[in-house]
Amino acid sequence: MIADCVLNATDSIVLISADSDLVPPLEFIQKHYPEKRIKVYFPPSNFSSDLKDNVTHHSSKPVLMHKNERRFRDAIMPDEVSDGVKTYVIPEKWIPNNIVK
């Protein structure tokens, strides 16, 4: 996240985690790159008060994934995408063993 800010390779950061160890990097970004938008999503059954307090303090609102499951499912790209010329397929190694197509 910090490298992307330093290299100006991002306008927005999306963090999906409940790990409070990520508060210091977020604070660094918020202090040195205040123009970068940061959104924190908490995975189902995980939560961090420290992360929530940080993003709330910086005028953002954390999102609880279990309360927005439909939104996240709708945002998942299909395993195969075509641009009309070429078709791109998700690599087999990215597919978890427990998912049957």
MODELLER restraints for C-alpha pairs under 7 A, 6 or more apart:
rsr = mdl.restraints
at = mdl.atoms
rsr.add(forms.Gaussian(group=physical.xy_distance, feature=features.Distance(at['CA:2:A'], at['CA:25:A']), mean=6.94, stdev=0.5))
rsr.add(forms.Gaussian(group=physical.xy_distance, feature=features.Distance(at['CA:2:A'], at['CA:29:A']), mean=6.53, stdev=0.5))
rsr.add(forms.Gaussian(group=physical.xy_distance, feature=features.Distance(at['CA:4:A'], at['CA:10:A']), mean=5.81, stdev=0.5))
rsr.add(forms.Gaussian(group=physical.xy_distance, feature=features.Distance(at['CA:11:A'], at['CA:36:A']), mean=5.27, stdev=0.5))
rsr.add(forms.Gaussian(group=physical.xy_distance, feature=features.Distance(at['CA:11:A'], at['CA:37:A']), mean=6.44, stdev=0.5))
rsr.add(forms.Gaussian(group=physical.xy_distance, feature=features.Distance(at['CA:12:A'], at['CA:36:A']), mean=5.48, stdev=0.5))
rsr.add(forms.Gaussian(group=physical.xy_distance, feature=features.Distance(at['CA:12:A'], at['CA:37:A']), mean=4.52, stdev=0.5))
rsr.add(forms.Gaussian(group=physical.xy_distance, feature=features.Distance(at['CA:12:A'], at['CA:38:A']), mean=5.81, stdev=0.5))
rsr.add(forms.Gaussian(group=physical.xy_distance, feature=features.Distance(at['CA:13:A'], at['CA:37:A']), mean=6.07, stdev=0.5))
rsr.add(forms.Gaussian(group=physical.xy_distance, feature=features.Distance(at['CA:13:A'], at['CA:38:A']), mean=4.72, stdev=0.5))
rsr.add(forms.Gaussian(group=physical.xy_distance, feature=features.Distance(at['CA:13:A'], at['CA:39:A']), mean=6.21, stdev=0.5))
rsr.add(forms.Gaussian(group=physical.xy_distance, feature=features.Distance(at['CA:14:A'], at['CA:38:A']), mean=6.00, stdev=0.5))
rsr.add(forms.Gaussian(group=physical.xy_distance, feature=features.Distance(at['CA:14:A'], at['CA:39:A']), mean=4.92, stdev=0.5))
rsr.add(forms.Gaussian(group=physical.xy_distance, feature=features.Distance(at['CA:14:A'], at['CA:40:A']), mean=5.97, stdev=0.5))
rsr.add(forms.Gaussian(group=physical.xy_distance, feature=features.Distance(at['CA:15:A'], at['CA:39:A']), mean=6.23, stdev=0.5))
rsr.add(forms.Gaussian(group=physical.xy_distance, feature=features.Distance(at['CA:15:A'], at['CA:40:A']), mean=4.81, stdev=0.5))
rsr.add(forms.Gaussian(group=physical.xy_distance, feature=features.Distance(at['CA:15:A'], at['CA:41:A']), mean=6.11, stdev=0.5))
rsr.add(forms.Gaussian(group=physical.xy_distance, feature=features.Distance(at['CA:16:A'], at['CA:40:A']), mean=5.91, stdev=0.5))
rsr.add(forms.Gaussian(group=physical.xy_distance, feature=features.Distance(at['CA:16:A'], at['CA:41:A']), mean=4.67, stdev=0.5))
rsr.add(forms.Gaussian(group=physical.xy_distance, feature=features.Distance(at['CA:16:A'], at['CA:42:A']), mean=5.78, stdev=0.5))
rsr.add(forms.Gaussian(group=physical.xy_distance, feature=features.Distance(at['CA:16:A'], at['CA:43:A']), mean=6.59, stdev=0.5))
rsr.add(forms.Gaussian(group=physical.xy_distance, feature=features.Distance(at['CA:17:A'], at['CA:41:A']), mean=6.44, stdev=0.5))
rsr.add(forms.Gaussian(group=physical.xy_distance, feature=features.Distance(at['CA:17:A'], at['CA:42:A']), mean=5.43, stdev=0.5))
rsr.add(forms.Gaussian(group=physical.xy_distance, feature=features.Distance(at['CA:17:A'], at['CA:43:A']), mean=6.30, stdev=0.5))
rsr.add(forms.Gaussian(group=physical.xy_distance, feature=features.Distance(at['CA:18:A'], at['CA:42:A']), mean=5.63, stdev=0.5))
rsr.add(forms.Gaussian(group=physical.xy_distance, feature=features.Distance(at['CA:18:A'], at['CA:46:A']), mean=5.73, stdev=0.5))
rsr.add(forms.Gaussian(group=physical.xy_distance, feature=features.Distance(at['CA:18:A'], at['CA:47:A']), mean=4.95, stdev=0.5))
rsr.add(forms.Gaussian(group=physical.xy_distance, feature=features.Distance(at['CA:18:A'], at['CA:48:A']), mean=5.05, stdev=0.5))
rsr.add(forms.Gaussian(group=physical.xy_distance, feature=features.Distance(at['CA:19:A'], at['CA:48:A']), mean=6.57, stdev=0.5))
rsr.add(forms.Gaussian(group=physical.xy_distance, feature=features.Distance(at['CA:20:A'], at['CA:48:A']), mean=6.06, stdev=0.5))
rsr.add(forms.Gaussian(group=physical.xy_distance, feature=features.Distance(at['CA:20:A'], at['CA:50:A']), mean=5.86, stdev=0.5))
rsr.add(forms.Gaussian(group=physical.xy_distance, feature=features.Distance(at['CA:20:A'], at['CA:51:A']), mean=5.74, stdev=0.5))
rsr.add(forms.Gaussian(group=physical.xy_distance, feature=features.Distance(at['CA:23:A'], at['CA:51:A']), mean=5.99, stdev=0.5))
rsr.add(forms.Gaussian(group=physical.xy_distance, feature=features.Distance(at['CA:39:A'], at['CA:60:A']), mean=6.89, stdev=0.5))
rsr.add(forms.Gaussian(group=physical.xy_distance, feature=features.Distance(at['CA:39:A'], at['CA:62:A']), mean=6.65, stdev=0.5))
rsr.add(forms.Gaussian(group=physical.xy_distance, feature=features.Distance(at['CA:40:A'], at['CA:62:A']), mean=5.05, stdev=0.5))
rsr.add(forms.Gaussian(group=physical.xy_distance, feature=features.Distance(at['CA:40:A'], at['CA:63:A']), mean=6.38, stdev=0.5))
rsr.add(forms.Gaussian(group=physical.xy_distance, feature=features.Distance(at['CA:41:A'], at['CA:62:A']), mean=5.74, stdev=0.5))
rsr.add(forms.Gaussian(group=physical.xy_distance, feature=features.Distance(at['CA:41:A'], at['CA:63:A']), mean=4.68, stdev=0.5))
rsr.add(forms.Gaussian(group=physical.xy_distance, feature=features.Distance(at['CA:41:A'], at['CA:64:A']), mean=5.89, stdev=0.5))
rsr.add(forms.Gaussian(group=physical.xy_distance, feature=features.Distance(at['CA:41:A'], at['CA:65:A']), mean=6.30, stdev=0.5))
rsr.add(forms.Gaussian(group=physical.xy_distance, feature=features.Distance(at['CA:42:A'], at['CA:63:A']), mean=6.15, stdev=0.5))
rsr.add(forms.Gaussian(group=physical.xy_distance, feature=features.Distance(at['CA:42:A'], at['CA:64:A']), mean=4.99, stdev=0.5))
rsr.add(forms.Gaussian(group=physical.xy_distance, feature=features.Distance(at['CA:42:A'], at['CA:65:A']), mean=5.76, stdev=0.5))
rsr.add(forms.Gaussian(group=physical.xy_distance, feature=features.Distance(at['CA:43:A'], at['CA:64:A']), mean=6.72, stdev=0.5))
rsr.add(forms.Gaussian(group=physical.xy_distance, feature=features.Distance(at['CA:43:A'], at['CA:65:A']), mean=5.42, stdev=0.5))
rsr.add(forms.Gaussian(group=physical.xy_distance, feature=features.Distance(at['CA:44:A'], at['CA:65:A']), mean=5.73, stdev=0.5))
rsr.add(forms.Gaussian(group=physical.xy_distance, feature=features.Distance(at['CA:44:A'], at['CA:66:A']), mean=4.99, stdev=0.5))
rsr.add(forms.Gaussian(group=physical.xy_distance, feature=features.Distance(at['CA:52:A'], at['CA:62:A']), mean=6.07, stdev=0.5))
rsr.add(forms.Gaussian(group=physical.xy_distance, feature=features.Distance(at['CA:55:A'], at['CA:61:A']), mean=6.25, stdev=0.5))
rsr.add(forms.Gaussian(group=physical.xy_distance, feature=features.Distance(at['CA:55:A'], at['CA:62:A']), mean=6.71, stdev=0.5))
rsr.add(forms.Gaussian(group=physical.xy_distance, feature=features.Distance(at['CA:79:A'], at['CA:89:A']), mean=5.76, stdev=0.5))
rsr.add(forms.Gaussian(group=physical.xy_distance, feature=features.Distance(at['CA:79:A'], at['CA:90:A']), mean=5.11, stdev=0.5))
rsr.add(forms.Gaussian(group=physical.xy_distance, feature=features.Distance(at['CA:80:A'], at['CA:87:A']), mean=6.84, stdev=0.5))
rsr.add(forms.Gaussian(group=physical.xy_distance, feature=features.Distance(at['CA:80:A'], at['CA:88:A']), mean=5.62, stdev=0.5))
rsr.add(forms.Gaussian(group=physical.xy_distance, feature=features.Distance(at['CA:80:A'], at['CA:89:A']), mean=4.45, stdev=0.5))
rsr.add(forms.Gaussian(group=physical.xy_distance, feature=features.Distance(at['CA:80:A'], at['CA:90:A']), mean=6.36, stdev=0.5))
rsr.add(forms.Gaussian(group=physical.xy_distance, feature=features.Distance(at['CA:81:A'], at['CA:87:A']), mean=5.66, stdev=0.5))
rsr.add(forms.Gaussian(group=physical.xy_distance, feature=features.Distance(at['CA:81:A'], at['CA:88:A']), mean=5.18, stdev=0.5))
rsr.add(forms.Gaussian(group=physical.xy_distance, feature=features.Distance(at['CA:81:A'], at['CA:89:A']), mean=6.54, stdev=0.5))
rsr.add(forms.Gaussian(group=physical.xy_distance, feature=features.Distance(at['CA:82:A'], at['CA:88:A']), mean=6.03, stdev=0.5))
